[in-house]
Amino acid sequence: MSLLARRADTASICPSDAAREIYEGDGGGWRTLMEPARQAAWRLVAAGKVEVTQAGRPVAEAEARGPIRIRRAR
């Protein structure tokens, strides 16, 4: 949520942005945090705080395949 707070109200983030923010260290080790970041996004969806989108449209967890974006709930 803090990443979204630093961006415009209409902006979205990638789960990799959150993984990179949390990861401590150099290199690509943040990739190990991608699945936890995606799971956290779905928890925030359930709480009504964010939407997960693909091609700019909200998607349900069961429908999401491939890259996703996270934005504030509208």
N, C-alpha and C positions, 0 to 999 in steps of 0.2 A: 504494500500500500504506500510505503514511503517513496518508492520509485515513481508511482503514478502521481503522488502529491507534488513531485518536482517537475512535472510536465504539464502541458496545457490540458484543460478539461476534456478535450476531444482526442487526446493522444492515447496511444496504446504502447504496450511493451511486449517483448518476447520473453518467454520463460528463461532464455539464456541471459537476459539482462539481470534477472534476479539471481541466477546461479553465479554469474560473475561477481555480483555485489557481495555475495556471501562467501565465496571461495577465497581462502587465504593462501596465497602462493603464486608462483609464476607458472606459465605454460597453460596447457589445456585441461588441467585437472578439474576445472569447473564443470566439464561435461558430465562428471559423475553425479552432479547435483541436478541435472536436467529433469529426471523423472520425479524426484522430490519437489522440484519447482512446479512441474505440471500438476502434481497431486495437490499442492497447496493452492494452485489456481482454482481447481475444482472445488476445494473446500470453501474458498471465497465466493465462488458462484453459488453454492448451497446456502451461504450466509446472506446472499443478496447484495454483496459488496462490489462484485465485478461481473463482467461478461467475458466469455471466451469466444473469440471470433475466428472465422476463416473467410477470406475474400470479403472482409468487412461486415459479415453477417454473423450474428450469434449462432453458436452451435451447441448441441447437447454433447455431453461426454461420450455417449454411445455412438454419436455420428462423427466425431472428430477423428480425422486421419491426417497425419502429416503435420506441417508447421501450424502453430496457433499463435494468436495474439491475445493479449489481456488488456481490457479497458474498464474504466469505471462503469458501474451499472447505470443504465439510462432509464 
